[in-house]
Amino acid sequence: MKKIVIGLLGFGTVGSGTAAILENNRYDISTRTNASITIKKALVHNIHKPRPDCRGIILTDDPKEITDDPEIDIVVEVMGGIEPARTLILTAMANGKNVVTANKDLLAQNGEELLEAAKKNGRDLYFEASVAGGIPIIAALRQSLTANRISSLLGIINGTTNYILSAMTEQGRNFADVLKEAQELGYAEADPVSDVEGLDAARKLAILSSLAFNTRVTFNDVYAEGISNISPEDIHYADELGCVIKLLAIAKNQEERIEVRVHPALISKKHPLANIGGVYNAIYVTGDAVGETMFYGKGAGALPTGSSVVADIIQIVRNMSAGSEGLLNCGCYRNYPIISTDDFTTAYYIRLKVKDEPKVFATLALFFAEAGISFNSIIQKPRPDKSAEIALVTHPCREGQLRQAIQSLNSYSKLDKIYNVIRLETNGI
């Protein structure tokens, strides 16, 4: 039986989950790979910190003991961040080691460089755990769905925001209260900006889009908008319209131009993603041959994410046994342009407050008509203070058109306030 030696760069939540799975499922893994897989060393910040779950692994604070150790066959990077992770991965591959990484930040920014380095060195670089925890979406896009031309991806790929919006919807609570609860439960970081402002999902979408459309998409290409402005009132109106509000990651191939955006969106209760609650993730993929598919599961956590890491390790071990390392590398052979935000095309929900007077609504309608926008539905609720709250849903239009209408609205003396503008997604209904 072949002996495979692993080195871990990082031994936190994901690293310890990876070690636990390799130990707990040792017999099945060794039988499936015809190999004995052991973790030799793990890089940690503090080698003196008590670690009852280290399972005989040698702890080191010197990364060279892993990247330069000739006995180590596979380096698993679960430390996060751009540097020193980038340099350590490049060094490991230059030293003939295959690499597994869970680092979405690094891949979204430097994925092309890392994949080209893997190709140059004839090494494997696998990264299933970088997106959606335990959901095997990367393998699906890199292998199972490669017979297809993917037309769109629609996903809930951040568990923190999904937990917050689910609680707001089910319990009628406001954003700040649920965020605090999510932090107390460990679902949100002390600094939640990356999650609640859509940045985490944008990084993951850059990775998925690059694979789905075979064109390079980076984090900077993805439009990102967060959920901090979503109120219980917006959720109530969404319900009246037969919708729920989710933070969606959306990627579309629009006639060989790529649209990539992350933002809150109304989505019909009939859509498969509408009932994805709590911290769960799901990705809805449409291909020309397979049609509509959906991948669902836990998007984070030691064991779900560790499951993806270990699956990558197993595949690399099989590749090593077959002498087929380095076959799956950068597949970005196209060079599609990224659509500008002005050309995003979708329907919109606009909630605003105006003076409840004659001709006011007619003037509002005129502003939208001048921008080439028509209405799909209208909800108007009079207020005791001689004002009216109106929720408008437009037919699909370009975002540039909507901005023109909003600019006209903001100059209107009878407008008291625009509370919110939220996109409405109809893909997959």
N, C-alpha and C positions, 0 to 999 in steps of 0.2 A: 504494500500500500504506500502510495506516494506521500511524503511528508511536506506539508505546506505551512510556512511560517508567516505570521501576520505581525505587523507593527502598527500601533494606534497612535495617531497624532491627535491627542485629546482623549480624556477619559471622564467626561461629564455624563449627562443624561443619555445621549445617543451611544457614546462609547461603552458605557456600562451595560446598556441594553444589548448592544452587539455581543459583548462578552457573555452575557447571560444566555442568549439564544444559542451561541456556539457551544456552550457547556451543556445546557439543558437538552438540546436536540442533537447531541454529538453523534449518537449511533446512526440516526437517520441521515444526517449530513454526510458522514463518512461513507455510508453505504451508497448514497446517491452520487458521490463524487469519486469513489474509490480512492479516497485520500484522507489522511489524518491532518486536520487543520488546528493549529494552536496559535494563540497569541503569545508572543515572546516578550514584547516591551510595549509600554504606553508612555507617551509624553504627557507630563502634568506640570502645573505651575509649582506645586509644593509636594515634594516627595515624602515629606514627614507627616503629612495629613493622614490620619487614620482612614483606611479604606478596607472595610471588612469584606467587600465584594471583589477584591482585586484578583482572586482565584489563581494565586501564584504568579501573576504577571509581574515582570520586572518594571519598576517605575523609574523614569528618568526625567530630568529637566533639560537635557541636552538633545535637541532634535537630530543632531548628526548621528546619535546612537541608533536612530531608526533609519534615516535616509541613507546612511553609509554602511549599515550592517549587511555584510554579504549573505548572511543566513536568511534575511527577511525577503520573502517573495512578493508580498502584497502589502502596500501601505494604505491604511484607511485613515483619511483625513476627516475628523469630526470636531475640529477646533473652532471653525467659523472665522469670519473676517477675511479681508483681502490679503494682508500681509501679517505674519510671515507665511500664511498658508500657500499663497501662490508660489513663492520661491521654493518652499519645501516640496510641493508636488512636482515642480519642474526638476528639482534635484533628484528626487526619487526616480522619476522616469529616465532621466539621463543615466542613472546608476542601474538601469535595467529592471526596475521594479514596476509592476502593474499597480494601478491606483484606483481606489474607491473613494468618492467624496460625497458629502451631504451638503456642500457649501453653495447655497443658492446665490449669495452675494457675489462670490468669486466667479461662478459660471455665468451669471447675468452680465458681468462686466468683462471678464477675460476668458470666456468659454472658447472662443476661436483660437486664442494662443495656446491654451491647454490641450485642445484636441489636435492642433497641428503638431505640438510637441510629442503627443502620444503616437501620431502617425510617423513622425521622424524617427522616433526611437523604437518603433515596432511594438509598442506597449498598449495595454488596455487601459482606458479611462472610463469607468462606469459611475453613474450618478443618480440612480433611481431615488435615493432618499432626499435629493435636493428639492423635490416638489411633492407635496401632498402626502408626506409621511409614508404610510404603509400601502398606499394605492399604487399599483404597478402601471402607472400612466407613461413613464419614460420608456419602459420596455415595449409597451404597446405601440408608441409612436416610432421607436427606432426599429422595431421588428414586425410585430403582428399586423400593423396597419399599413405597411409600406407598399402594398399593392394598390393603395388608394391615393387619389389626390384629395387632400383634406380641404374642405371649404370653410369650416369654422370650428372654433373651440369656444365653449361657454362654460365657465367654471366658478365654483365657490372653493377658493383655495387658501383661505385664511380662517382658521378656526376661531380666533379671538373675535373678529368682527361678526362672524356668523352666530356665535354665542350671544353677543350683545344684541344684535337685531332680532334674534329669536326670542330672547327674554323681553325685549321691548314690545314685540308683537303679541306674545302670549300673555303678558302680565300688565301691559299698559304703562310701563315705567319709562322714565326719561334716560337719555344717553349717559349722563354723568353718574347716576346711581348704579346703573348696570355695569359701567366700566369699573367703578370702585369694587363692586362685587367680584367681577372677573379677575381683578388684581389680587383680591383676598384669596380666591380659589386657585390661583396660580395659572389661570388661563391667559392673563395679560401681564406684560412686563411692567416694572415700576415706571419705566419710560415707554409708554405705549404708542409713540408717534408712528413708528414703522408699520405697525399693524393697522391702527385706526385711520391713518391717512392713506392707506392703500399701497404703501411702498413695498411691503413684503410681498403682496400679491403681484405687484408689477414686476418684481424680480423673477418670480416663478413663471409669470406669463411670458417673459422674454425667452426663457429656456424652452417652454412648451412651443411657442410660436416658431422658434428657429428650427425645431425638429419637425413640426407639422408642415411647414411651408418650404423647408429646405432653403431658407434664406436667412442671413444673419440679422437677428433682432437683439438689441441690447437694452439694458434697463433704461437708458436715456431716450429710447425710442417710444417707450410706453407712456401714454397719458395716464396720470393717476390722480384720483380724487377720493377723499375719505368720507367717513360716515358721521362726523361730529355734528353736522348740521341737521341730521335726521331727527325729527320730533315725533312724539306720540300722535300729533295731529296729522302729520304726513302718513303715518302708518294707518290711521283711521280712514283717511281718504282713499288710500290704496285698497283697503278692505272693501270700501263701497264700490270701487271700480273692479272688484274681482281679482285683485292683485296682492302680492306681498312685496316687501322691499328687501333686497339682498345686495351685498357687495359682490358684484360680478366682475370676473376677468373675462374679457371678450377679445377674440382674435378672429379676423375674417380675411379671406382672400377675395378681394373685390376686383375681379378682372385683372389679376396679376399685379395688384397693388394691395399692400397689407395694412389692415386697420387693427391697431392694438390699443386697448384702453381698459382701465380699471376704475370703477366708480359705483356708487349706489344706483340701483335701477329697480323700477317696478317690473315685476314679472308675473304673468298670469298664474293663478292658483292651479291651473290645469297643466302647467309645465312640470316636467319631472324634477327640476331643481327646486321647485317651490316648497317642497316638504322636507328639504335637507335642513335639519335643525341642530342646535347646540354647536359643539366644536367639530362636527363632522365636515368632511370635504367631499366634493363631487365634481367631475369634469364630464361635460356633454360634448361629444365629438361627432362631427358629420363628415363622412367620406363619400366619394362618388360611387364606390362599389358596395361598401358595407352598409351605407345609409346612416342611421342615427344609432349611436352607442353611448352608454354612460358608465363611468367608473366611480365607485363610491366606497368610502371607508374612513378610518381615522387618519386625520391629517397631521398628527404630531404624537409625541410621547416616546418614551424609551423603547418599548417593545415594538409598536407599529413601525417607527422609523428604523429601529434596529433590524426589523424583518427585511426591509428593503436593502439595507447595507449587507446583510448576510446573503440575500439572494444574489447580489452583485458579486460577492466573494465566490459563491458557488459557481456562477457562470464563468468567472475568470479561471477558477481551478479547472473546470471542464475545458476551457480554451487552452490552458497550459498543457493539459494531457493530450489534446488533439494537435498541438503545435499551431494553433490558429489565433494567436494573440494579435491584436492590432487591426482586426477586420472592421470593427465598428468604430469609426472615428468621425471627423466632421463631415456631415452630409449637406452642408450649405453650398450647393452647386448653383443655386439661383441668386439673382441680385435684384429682388423686387423692391421698388420704392415704398416708403412708409407714407400712408395717407396723413395729411395734415388735419388738425382738429377742426378746421373750418369745413372740411369735407366729410366729417362723420355724418352718417345718415341714420336717424332714428326718430321715434316719436318722443314727445316730451310732456311731462306733467309740470304745470306751473301753478303754485299756490300764492295768491296775492290778496291784498285788502284795498278796496277802493271806496270812494264816496258813493252812497246809495242814492243816486240821483238819475233823472232821465238822461238818456243818450250816452251815459258813461260806458255801458257795455258795448254799444255800437261803435264808440271810439276805439275801445280795446280791440274789437274785431277788425276795425280798419287798419290799426297798426300791424296786426298779423297778416292781413290780406296784402298790404303793401310789401311785406317781405315774402309773399308767395306761400303763406302758411294757412291751412284750414284746420278747423277743430273737429275732433272725433267725438268728444264728450265734454259736458260742462256741468259742474255742480256749483250752485250759488246758495249761500246761506246768509240771510239778513242778520245784522247785529243790532243790539239796542241803541248803540251810539250813532245811528244813521249811516252806518257803513255796511259793506257787504264783503264777505270772504268768498272768493271764487277759486275753484280748482278747475283748471283747464287741461285737457289732454289733446295734443295736436295729432294730426296725421304725420307720418314720417316726413322729415325735411332735413336739409343740410344744417349743420350747426351754425354755419355762417349766416344763414337766414334767421335762425332763432336769435342770434346776437343782435341782428339789425332790429328785430321786433322788440327785444328787451331794451335796447338803447332808446327807442321811441317811447316805451312805457316809462322809463326813468325820467323822461322830461315832461311827463303828463301831470298837470296840477291836481287832478282828481285821484291820483295813485297815492295811497298811504304807505304801502310797503309790499315788496316782493319777498315772501317768506322763504320760498325754496323753488329751485328748478331741478328736476330729477328726470333722467332719461327713462324711457320705457322700452324694454327689449322684447321683441316678438319672435326671435329665432327659436325654432323647435316647437312651436305651438301648432 
